[in-house]
Amino acid sequence: MPPITPKLTVTPKPKPEVTPLAKKPAPVVESPSKPVKLFGADQFGGTPAVAPVASPATAGKAVELKSPLLKNDPTLANIANGNAVMNKGVKGDSVKLVQKALQEAGYPLPKFGADADFGNETKAALQKFQTASGLEPSGTLDAQTIQRLDAAATSKVRYPEYDKMFKDGVLNTTIGIGYDEDGNDIAQRKEIVEGLTTRGFESLDVANKSDADLQKLGLDPKTIDRDATYYTKTFDNDGKDVRALVKLVDRNSTNPKKQFGDGMENSELVIYSGHARYGSGPDFDDIKSSKGNYVIGQPYEQGHVTLGSNDLKKAKMTDGYQMMMFDGCTTKNYVDDLRAIPKNKDASNLDIIASNKELPWSTGTADVFTTLDGVMAKKSVDDMKSDLEKRNDAGFTADGFKSNTYRPRPD
């Protein structure tokens, strides 16, 4: 990874088109009133296979997949509605989603993993899932199987602890925009301010607000930094107003390292977008300066970053619940230190989303709003993670979340 511009110069690659290894064109989905071609066997020169019309479980009504992993794929939607099936031999993104769902449901693919190739290993795992679900172990992904797999994936959906985040009627959020030597952070700040404004946030001039003014807004004056930049709006949470308070920190903030550090200690939601500085932590000034680095841990490569002492070791982290998202190159390197250093934080009161590889600058603003919008809409972390991964063509780690008790109210 280059010493300064990995996040700047990485250009997102377009996702490859699904290219079946077919001797014939991929089958066209037939209408439910006609025989349905199998995805698979007939593409490879074998005897064309057909499936019956939609089963009574799906006929006459539209079936919508609900798990974040499966719900947005049109091929899987067709299968769920009895319009098609999928067999061994198919390759592509839809197969990869099914493989991931099998893995999450407890059916590992140890040899090939989620490789987007419906081979013998995937068929065997699917048959085991079908048997455990009381279905015929055909190894064919049909409507009943994808619906059962969707239900299994949905039951494992994870959520942040929204009840804890919104309990006092205020969602305290810190958004940090890391310094970029080529100035991309300046453009990103403008985009984020525009995005906040578009979403109905208004600038809050805390420097000229009295304590009483802040209290009228439901804010505790003791938690407000009078030198910081804030934006605010209210949003609905099960019929009650919650005030979203966003503190925006960037290179031009007064002592940005301290402002971001205060957010690390106290904000329910912390979002950072910028250089990860080789896994050492967020940074708000030049890579050669230690003044703006909020040091979480040691860099995984020496000689690139100038650092001071470890800030996380000195931090007085709240005992309350926090969710943090770090949008930079391989920020998963922060996770071990965030788990090991603060003695009062563990998976019960700190959840973390971090990237597994290099990210482009161009997606940073959208990633910030995937997280902020997602939290205000009380989306699952799986939904947010899925959006981040699709946009960046990169994996993200969602560390924690498993023991959380929040579940959305039934419709």
C-alpha positions, -999 to 999 in steps of 0.1 A, spaced: 0 0 0 15 34 -10 26 55 20 1 84 16 -26 79 -10 -40 44 -8 -75 57 -1 -71 84 -28 -58 64 -57 -77 32 -54 -104 33 -81 -135 11 -75 -137 -16 -100 -170 -23 -117 -185 -56 -106 -179 -82 -133 -209 -93 -152 -222 -128 -144 -207 -149 -172 -221 -185 -172 -197 -212 -184 -225 -222 -208 -223 -238 -242 -257 -222 -247 -270 -188 -236 -283 -186 -200 -319 -197 -198 -346 -170 -199 -371 -170 -170 -404 -183 -182 -437 -171 -171 -451 -192 -141 -477 -207 -164 -451 -224 -185 -425 -251 -177 -395 -234 -159 -360 -240 -172 -334 -251 -147 -304 -228 -143 -276 -252 -147 -277 -286 -164 -290 -275 -198 -264 -248 -200 -237 -274 -201 -248 -294 -231 -268 -320 -210 -304 -329 -213 -325 -297 -209 -344 -300 -175 -377 -284 -166 -393 -277 -133 -430 -276 -125 -450 -244 -123 -449 -224 -91 -459 -245 -60 -490 -236 -41 -468 -220 -15 -458 -193 -39 -485 -193 -66 -508 -163 -67 -488 -140 -45 -454 -123 -46 -428 -136 -22 -403 -110 -10 -370 -122 5 -362 -104 37 -327 -111 47 -302 -84 39 -280 -109 22 -306 -122 -3 -333 -97 -7 -320 -74 -34 -310 -101 -59 -334 -104 -89 -324 -139 -98 -331 -151 -63 -364 -132 -62 -374 -151 -94 -365 -184 -77 -384 -175 -45 -415 -169 -66 -413 -202 -84 -402 -187 -118 -369 -205 -119 -346 -228 -101 -308 -230 -98 -286 -261 -102 -250 -272 -100 -230 -256 -127 -241 -220 -124 -216 -193 -116 -221 -157 -106 -230 -132 -78 -263 -149 -71 -245 -182 -63 -221 -164 -40 -250 -149 -20 -265 -184 -16 -231 -197 -5 -227 -170 21 -263 -177 34 -254 -214 37 -223 -205 57 -241 -182 80 -268 -208 85 -241 -232 98 -233 -251 66 -196 -245 59 -178 -247 26 -143 -254 38 -127 -263 5 -138 -235 -19 -158 -211 3 -181 -185 -13 -164 -187 -47 -195 -179 -68 -194 -214 -84 -222 -238 -77 -201 -270 -75 -202 -303 -57 -194 -287 -23 -222 -262 -26 -246 -289 -37 -237 -311 -8 -242 -282 17 -275 -273 1 -286 -309 5 -277 -310 41 -297 -277 46 -327 -292 28 -326 -323 49 -324 -303 82 -353 -282 69 -376 -311 62 -372 -307 24 -363 -332 -3 -325 -331 -5 -324 -325 -43 -295 -302 -43 -316 -278 -64 -322 -243 -52 -360 -240 -57 -387 -217 -42 -391 -236 -9 -354 -240 -4 -346 -203 -9 -375 -192 13 -362 -215 41 -327 -203 36 -339 -167 37 -357 -173 70 -326 -189 84 -305 -159 74 -332 -134 87 -331 -151 121 -294 -143 123 -298 -106 114 -280 -84 139 -289 -49 150 -272 -21 170 -286 -15 204 -310 12 193 -330 13 225 -298 22 244 -287 47 217 -320 66 217 -329 62 254 -323 98 264 -339 113 233 -306 124 218 -283 106 193 -249 120 199 -228 115 168 -192 124 159 -182 124 122 -145 127 116 -130 135 82 -94 125 80 -67 147 64 -56 139 29 -23 153 15 -40 160 -19 -70 178 -4 -97 153 -10 -109 157 26 -118 193 18 -141 183 -10 -155 155 12 -164 179 40 -184 200 15 -202 169 3 -211 158 39 -224 193 48 -245 193 17 -257 158 25 -267 168 60 -285 199 47 -304 178 22 -315 155 50 -330 183 70 -301 190 93 -295 226 104 -263 242 116 -264 247 154 -244 278 165 -234 265 200 -209 293 206 -238 318 208 -263 295 226 -269 298 263 -272 268 285 -309 274 287 -311 275 249 -294 241 246 -316 226 273 -347 236 254 -333 215 225 -330 186 249 -292 189 250 -269 187 281 -247 218 280 -219 199 297 -216 176 267 -213 205 242 -179 217 229 -184 254 223 -156 254 197 -171 226 177 -193 226 146 -227 209 150 -257 200 129 -290 189 142 -324 176 133 -351 155 149 -363 121 136 -390 97 147 -384 67 168 -416 46 173 -437 78 176 -412 97 198 -388 125 186 -351 119 189 -327 147 183 -298 138 161 -268 159 170 -238 156 147 -204 170 156 -183 174 124 -146 173 129 -120 179 101 -86 195 96 -99 230 102 -116 223 134 -102 237 166 -79 210 179 -95 182 158 -77 154 176 -92 165 209 -127 170 194 -126 135 178 -112 120 210 -141 135 230 -164 118 205 -146 85 210 -151 88 247 -188 99 247 -207 97 214 -232 69 209 -222 69 172 -187 75 159 -180 76 122 -145 82 107 -137 85 70 -102 90 59 -67 76 59 -62 48 84 -25 55 87 -14 19 84 -37 7 111 -25 33 137 -57 54 139 -75 84 125 -54 114 115 -63 151 110 -31 165 97 -1 156 74 13 120 77 47 135 87 32 152 117 21 135 150 -1 165 161 -33 153 145 -31 116 150 -56 99 173 -34 69 181 -53 36 185 -24 12 180 9 6 163 11 7 125 14 -27 108 43 -12 87 69 10 104 86 40 89 56 57 73 37 74 101 49 98 128 30 91 160 28 103 195 17 83 225 -13 60 224 -45 81 229 -68 51 234 -49 41 265 -56 76 280 -92 78 269 -120 77 295 -145 57 275 -182 59 285 -197 28 301 -226 33 278 -233 16 245 -214 29 215 -212 20 178 -182 29 157 -176 28 119 -142 33 105 -141 40 67 -105 38 56 -80 13 43 -80 -19 63 -94 -3 94 -100 -38 108 -65 -33 122 -81 -10 148 -104 -37 161 -79 -57 183 -68 -25 201 -103 -13 206 -111 -46 222 -80 -50 243 -72 -15 256 -103 1 271 -110 -19 302 -146 -9 304 -155 -18 268 -164 -52 254 -188 -67 229 -217 -58 252 -212 -20 249 -191 -15 218 -199 -26 183 -175 -19 154 -177 -18 116 -144 -17 98 -130 -23 63 -110 -54 53 -90 -38 25 -82 -5 7 -110 18 -1 -113 47 -25 -119 83 -15 -148 85 -39 -171 64 -18 -163 80 16 -193 104 17 -218 77 7 -203 54 33 -208 80 60 -244 84 52 -250 46 48 -241 45 85 -258 77 97 -290 71 77 -290 34 87 -288 42 124 -316 68 122 -337 43 102 -328 15 127 -315 -8 100 -297 -40 107 -259 -39 107 -262 -66 80 -280 -41 58 -254 -14 64 -225 -39 58 -241 -51 26 -245 -16 13 -208 -8 22 -195 -39 5 -215 -34 -27 -204 2 -30 -167 -5 -23 -164 -39 -38 -146 -48 -6 -154 -68 26 -163 -51 59 -160 -66 94 -190 -62 118 -174 -69 151 -197 -74 181 -235 -71 176 -241 -108 183 -253 -105 219 -275 -74 212 -310 -76 224 -327 -50 202 -352 -64 177 -375 -43 155 -412 -42 163 -434 -65 142 -452 -47 113 
